[in-house]
């Protein structure tokens, strides 16, 4: 029986591509083991049970000297599990796991896949420089690398100098997650945002937009604050109270993905917003890398995206949603009003998106080249 070990220095259940690829391999008879750590605000995230998938976690550790010791222990812990489990492959799924992965890559029976969700920041200290150097070495030693966006692929090849295959695999949902054909909606019109609750992705202008829309339009937010956005939920709630719309705003704590997708099906439209002037490279190249729009499409929802050229070309021009300025409340309200004024347009956009997921924007299709290389 083939065995594969996934290594990530955070909670792997917070990354849908890992859930999908591991399930594909497990369904093919592989034994899969995840090594990860609990993440701030995301402890509720977990994989659905599968007889061939196991998960081991270290506890969350805040920044500081203790975290450096925690990180060293994580690397030794990964080595110990590798020697115990004897996998034929390790699937390294973030840059912070690269120091451990580089050490493991010298074990003669192991082959490596490196999957980078986000490129690491520019080094500001010794650990960051070590991470970037080991990332380069792992990329060169890996049997293949995986990135979620074409622009990121080009930059990744330039930064690492790898000559190994690099596959662009979008963060699409699984075919198993595609909802049935939606019935016509009645009553309240629920907007949905899911993911990390940060100002760049859920700007306060969304609440201002609700005041310009009918009372039946409500917003449900499912997710968690990140280390850099602690207190933002409280700020949003206070702003909603000041606007008199607190009863139209609902927060749901982070959920396992199999529960999250059920909530997606209860909504009427999805928000997948990005800043128009992104602060870093990762935010500049999010089409394909962001799973929000794909998740909404799989649920048959029309989507509201930021008015960026790549987002418009990928989601708006084919007819899956509409675009807005995410910092302009009136622009957001006007986009949502299109769905309210023309329910048939909203239904058609949602169904077109659902069909597109079934036709090829699904993880089973996107992961095929990497799956073939793995021999699954």
C-alpha positions as CSV (number, residue, x, y, z in Angstrom):
1,X,0.0,0.0,0.0
2,X,1.4,3.4,-1.0
3,X,1.9,5.9,1.8
4,X,2.1,9.7,1.7
5,X,2.9,12.2,4.5
6,X,1.6,15.8,4.3
7,X,3.6,18.3,6.3
8,X,2.5,21.9,7.1
9,X,3.3,24.3,9.9
10,X,-0.3,25.3,10.5
11,X,-3.7,23.7,10.4
12,X,-3.9,21.7,7.1
13,X,-7.7,21.6,7.3
14,X,-7.7,25.3,6.6
15,X,-6.5,24.6,3.0
16,X,-9.2,23.0,0.8
17,X,-6.6,21.8,-1.9
18,X,-5.0,19.6,0.7
19,X,-8.4,18.1,1.7
20,X,-9.1,17.4,-2.0
21,X,-5.8,15.9,-3.0
22,X,-5.6,13.7,0.1
23,X,-9.1,12.4,-0.5
24,X,-8.3,11.6,-4.2
25,X,-5.2,9.6,-3.1
26,X,-7.1,8.0,-0.2
27,X,-9.9,6.9,-2.4
28,X,-7.2,5.3,-4.7
29,X,-6.1,3.2,-1.7
30,X,-3.2,5.3,-0.4
31,X,-2.5,5.7,3.3
32,X,-2.4,9.4,4.1
33,X,-1.0,11.0,7.2
34,X,-1.1,14.8,8.0
35,X,1.3,16.5,10.3
36,X,0.3,20.0,11.2
37,X,-0.3,22.5,14.1
38,X,-3.4,24.1,15.4
39,X,-3.8,27.7,14.1
40,X,-5.1,30.8,15.9
41,X,-8.9,30.9,15.6
42,X,-9.0,27.8,13.3
43,X,-9.0,24.9,15.7
44,X,-12.6,23.9,14.6
45,X,-11.3,23.2,11.1
46,X,-11.0,19.5,10.5
47,X,-11.1,17.0,7.7
48,X,-14.1,14.7,7.2
49,X,-13.4,11.2,8.5
50,X,-11.8,8.8,6.0
51,X,-10.5,5.3,6.8
52,X,-7.3,6.0,4.9
53,X,-6.5,9.5,6.3
54,X,-5.0,10.3,9.7
55,X,-4.1,13.7,11.2
56,X,-1.7,14.6,14.0
57,X,-1.4,18.1,15.4
58,X,0.9,20.0,17.6
59,X,-0.7,22.7,19.8
60,X,-0.7,26.4,18.7
61,X,2.3,28.5,19.9
62,X,2.3,32.3,19.8
63,X,5.2,34.3,18.5
64,X,8.4,34.6,20.5
65,X,11.2,32.5,21.8
66,X,8.8,29.6,22.6
67,X,7.6,29.5,19.0
68,X,11.2,29.1,17.8
69,X,11.6,26.1,20.1
70,X,8.2,24.9,19.0
71,X,9.3,25.1,15.4
72,X,12.5,23.2,16.1
73,X,10.4,20.5,17.8
74,X,8.1,20.4,14.8
75,X,11.0,19.6,12.5
76,X,12.2,16.8,14.7
77,X,8.7,15.6,15.2
78,X,8.2,15.4,11.4
79,X,11.5,13.4,11.1
80,X,10.4,11.0,13.7
81,X,7.0,10.4,12.1
82,X,8.7,9.9,8.7
83,X,11.0,7.2,10.1
84,X,8.0,5.6,11.8
85,X,5.5,5.7,9.0
86,X,7.9,5.1,6.1
87,X,6.0,7.0,3.4
88,X,7.2,6.8,-0.1
89,X,6.1,10.5,-0.7
90,X,6.0,13.6,1.4
91,X,3.7,16.4,0.4
92,X,5.2,19.7,1.7
93,X,2.5,22.3,1.7
94,X,3.9,25.6,2.9
95,X,7.2,27.4,3.0
96,X,7.6,27.1,6.8
97,X,7.7,23.3,6.4
98,X,10.6,23.5,4.0
99,X,13.5,23.2,6.6
100,X,12.0,20.0,7.8
101,X,11.3,18.9,4.2
102,X,14.8,19.5,3.0
103,X,16.2,17.3,5.8
104,X,13.6,14.6,4.9
105,X,14.4,14.8,1.2
106,X,17.7,13.2,1.7
107,X,16.1,10.0,2.9
108,X,16.8,7.6,0.0
109,X,13.3,6.1,-0.3
110,X,11.4,9.4,-0.2
111,X,10.2,11.6,-3.1
112,X,8.8,15.1,-2.5
113,X,6.0,17.2,-3.8
114,X,6.1,20.9,-2.8
115,X,2.8,22.8,-2.9
116,X,3.0,26.5,-2.3
117,X,-0.3,28.3,-1.4
118,X,1.3,31.7,-0.8
119,X,4.8,32.9,-1.6
120,X,6.7,33.8,1.6
121,X,7.4,37.4,2.5
122,X,10.7,39.0,1.9
123,X,13.1,37.9,4.7
124,X,13.3,40.2,7.7
125,X,15.3,37.9,10.0
126,X,17.4,34.8,10.2
127,X,14.5,32.4,10.3
128,X,12.9,34.0,7.2
129,X,16.1,33.8,5.3
130,X,16.5,30.1,6.3
131,X,12.9,29.4,5.1
132,X,13.5,31.1,1.7
133,X,16.8,29.2,1.2
134,X,15.3,25.8,2.1
135,X,12.3,26.6,-0.1
136,X,14.6,27.1,-3.1
137,X,16.4,23.8,-2.3
138,X,13.2,21.8,-1.8
139,X,11.8,23.2,-5.1
140,X,14.9,22.0,-6.9
141,X,14.9,18.5,-5.2
142,X,11.1,17.9,-5.5
143,X,9.7,15.6,-8.1
144,X,7.2,18.3,-8.9
145,X,5.9,21.6,-7.5
146,X,2.3,22.9,-7.3
147,X,1.2,26.5,-7.3
148,X,-2.4,27.9,-7.6
149,X,-1.9,30.7,-10.2
150,X,-0.2,31.2,-13.5
151,X,1.6,34.5,-12.5
152,X,2.8,32.8,-9.3
153,X,4.1,29.9,-11.3
154,X,6.4,32.2,-13.4
155,X,7.6,34.0,-10.3
156,X,8.2,30.7,-8.4
157,X,10.3,29.3,-11.3
158,X,12.3,32.5,-11.4
159,X,12.9,32.7,-7.6
160,X,13.7,29.0,-7.1
161,X,15.5,28.2,-10.4
162,X,13.8,24.8,-10.3
163,X,14.0,22.6,-13.4
164,X,11.4,20.2,-12.1
165,X,7.8,20.3,-13.4
166,X,5.7,23.0,-11.8
167,X,1.9,22.5,-12.2
168,X,-0.7,25.3,-11.9
169,X,-3.5,23.7,-9.9
170,X,-6.4,26.1,-9.1
171,X,-8.0,26.0,-5.7
172,X,-11.2,24.5,-7.1
173,X,-13.8,22.6,-5.2
174,X,-14.3,18.9,-5.5
175,X,-16.9,17.5,-7.9
176,X,-18.4,15.9,-4.8
177,X,-19.1,19.4,-3.4
178,X,-21.2,20.6,-6.3
179,X,-24.8,21.4,-5.2
180,X,-27.9,20.1,-6.9
181,X,-29.8,22.5,-9.1
182,X,-31.1,25.3,-7.0
183,X,-34.8,26.0,-6.4
184,X,-36.0,29.6,-6.7
185,X,-35.3,31.7,-3.6
186,X,-38.0,33.4,-1.6
187,X,-38.0,35.7,1.5
188,X,-34.6,37.0,2.8
189,X,-31.7,37.5,0.4
190,X,-28.6,36.2,2.1
191,X,-25.1,37.4,1.0
192,X,-22.3,35.1,2.2
193,X,-18.7,35.8,2.9
194,X,-16.5,33.0,4.2
195,X,-12.8,32.9,5.0
196,X,-10.4,34.9,7.1
197,X,-12.1,38.0,8.5
198,X,-9.8,40.9,7.5
199,X,-10.4,44.4,6.2
200,X,-8.9,43.7,2.8
201,X,-11.3,40.8,2.1
202,X,-14.4,42.1,4.0
203,X,-14.2,45.9,3.9
204,X,-16.5,47.9,6.1
205,X,-18.0,49.4,3.0
206,X,-20.0,46.2,2.6
207,X,-22.0,47.2,5.8
208,X,-22.6,50.7,4.4
209,X,-23.9,49.1,1.2
210,X,-26.5,47.2,3.2
211,X,-28.1,50.5,4.3
212,X,-28.8,51.3,0.6
213,X,-30.5,47.9,0.0
214,X,-33.9,46.5,1.0
215,X,-34.4,45.2,4.5
216,X,-34.6,41.6,3.3
217,X,-30.9,41.7,2.2
218,X,-28.7,40.2,5.0
219,X,-25.1,39.3,5.4
220,X,-23.7,36.1,6.9
221,X,-20.0,35.9,7.7
222,X,-18.4,32.5,8.3
223,X,-14.7,32.5,9.4
224,X,-12.2,33.7,11.9
225,X,-9.9,36.6,12.6
226,X,-6.3,36.2,11.8
227,X,-3.4,37.3,14.1
228,X,-3.2,40.6,12.3
229,X,-7.0,41.3,12.5
230,X,-7.9,40.6,16.1
231,X,-10.8,42.9,17.1
232,X,-12.1,43.4,13.5
233,X,-15.3,41.4,14.1
234,X,-16.1,43.7,17.1
235,X,-15.5,46.7,14.9
236,X,-17.9,45.4,12.3
237,X,-20.5,44.6,14.9
238,X,-20.2,48.1,16.4
239,X,-20.5,49.8,13.0
240,X,-23.5,47.7,12.2
241,X,-25.2,48.8,15.4
242,X,-24.4,52.5,14.6
243,X,-26.0,52.0,11.2
244,X,-29.0,50.3,12.7
245,X,-28.5,47.0,10.7
246,X,-27.1,44.7,13.4
247,X,-30.1,42.5,13.0
248,X,-29.1,42.0,9.3
249,X,-25.6,40.8,10.1
250,X,-24.8,37.3,11.3
251,X,-21.4,35.8,12.3
252,X,-20.7,32.1,12.3
253,X,-17.5,30.7,13.8
254,X,-15.1,28.8,11.5
255,X,-16.5,25.5,10.3
256,X,-15.1,22.3,8.8
257,X,-15.3,22.5,5.1
258,X,-18.0,19.8,4.7
259,X,-20.3,22.0,7.0
260,X,-19.2,25.2,5.3
261,X,-20.4,24.0,1.9
262,X,-23.8,23.3,3.4
263,X,-24.0,26.9,4.5
264,X,-23.0,28.0,1.0
265,X,-26.1,26.3,-0.4
266,X,-28.3,28.3,1.9
267,X,-27.1,31.7,0.6
268,X,-28.2,33.6,-2.4
269,X,-25.0,35.4,-3.5
270,X,-21.3,35.2,-2.5
271,X,-18.8,37.9,-1.9
272,X,-15.2,37.4,-3.2
273,X,-13.6,40.8,-2.8
274,X,-9.9,41.8,-3.1
275,X,-8.3,45.3,-2.8
276,X,-8.0,47.2,-6.0
277,X,-4.5,48.2,-5.0
278,X,-3.0,45.1,-3.4
279,X,-0.2,45.5,-0.9
280,X,1.8,42.4,-1.8
281,X,2.4,40.0,-4.7
282,X,0.1,37.2,-3.4
283,X,-2.8,39.6,-3.4
284,X,-1.9,40.7,-7.0
285,X,-2.3,37.1,-8.2
286,X,-5.4,35.6,-6.5
287,X,-7.5,34.4,-9.4
288,X,-7.3,30.6,-9.2
289,X,-5.6,30.9,-5.7
290,X,-8.7,32.1,-3.9
291,X,-11.3,29.3,-3.3
292,X,-14.2,31.6,-2.4
293,X,-15.5,32.3,-5.9
294,X,-15.2,28.6,-6.8
295,X,-17.0,27.5,-3.7
296,X,-19.9,29.9,-4.4
297,X,-20.1,28.7,-8.0
298,X,-20.2,25.1,-6.9
299,X,-23.2,26.0,-4.7
300,X,-25.0,27.7,-7.6
301,X,-24.5,31.3,-6.3
302,X,-23.9,34.3,-8.4
303,X,-20.8,36.1,-7.2
304,X,-19.7,39.7,-6.5
305,X,-16.0,40.2,-7.2
306,X,-13.7,43.2,-7.3
307,X,-13.4,45.2,-10.5
308,X,-9.9,43.9,-11.3
309,X,-8.9,43.0,-14.9
310,X,-8.1,39.3,-14.1
311,X,-11.2,38.8,-11.9
312,X,-13.4,40.5,-14.5
313,X,-12.0,38.3,-17.3
314,X,-12.3,35.1,-15.3
315,X,-15.7,35.5,-13.6
316,X,-17.6,38.5,-14.9
317,X,-17.2,38.3,-18.7
318,X,-18.2,34.6,-18.9
319,X,-21.4,35.4,-16.9
320,X,-20.8,34.0,-13.4
321,X,-21.2,37.3,-11.5
322,X,-20.7,41.0,-11.3
323,X,-17.9,43.4,-10.3
324,X,-17.7,46.3,-8.0
325,X,-15.3,48.7,-6.2
326,X,-14.9,47.0,-2.8
327,X,-14.2,50.3,-1.0
328,X,-17.3,52.1,-2.5
329,X,-20.5,51.3,-0.7
330,X,-22.7,52.5,-3.6
331,X,-20.8,50.4,-6.1
332,X,-21.2,47.3,-3.9
333,X,-25.0,48.1,-3.4
334,X,-25.5,48.6,-7.2
335,X,-23.9,45.2,-7.9
336,X,-26.1,43.4,-5.5
337,X,-29.2,45.3,-6.6
338,X,-28.8,43.8,-10.1
339,X,-29.6,40.4,-8.5
340,X,-32.6,41.8,-6.7
341,X,-34.0,43.5,-9.7
342,X,-33.5,40.6,-12.0
343,X,-33.8,37.2,-10.1
344,X,-33.6,35.3,-13.4
345,X,-30.2,36.9,-14.1
346,X,-29.0,35.9,-10.7
347,X,-30.3,32.3,-11.2
348,X,-28.7,32.1,-14.6
349,X,-25.3,33.3,-13.4
350,X,-25.4,30.9,-10.5
351,X,-26.3,27.9,-12.7
352,X,-23.7,28.9,-15.3
353,X,-21.1,28.9,-12.6
354,X,-22.3,25.5,-11.2
355,X,-22.0,24.0,-14.7
356,X,-18.5,25.4,-15.2
357,X,-17.3,23.7,-12.0
358,X,-18.8,20.4,-13.2
359,X,-17.3,20.9,-16.7
360,X,-13.7,21.3,-15.5
361,X,-13.1,23.8,-12.7
362,X,-13.0,21.0,-10.2
363,X,-10.0,19.6,-8.3
364,X,-10.3,16.2,-9.8
365,X,-9.6,17.7,-13.2
366,X,-7.0,20.2,-12.1
367,X,-5.0,17.7,-10.1
368,X,-4.7,15.1,-12.8
369,X,-1.1,15.9,-13.9
370,X,0.2,15.8,-10.4
371,X,-1.8,12.7,-9.7
372,X,-0.3,10.9,-12.7
373,X,3.3,11.8,-11.5
374,X,2.5,10.4,-8.1
375,X,1.4,7.2,-9.8
376,X,-2.1,7.2,-8.2
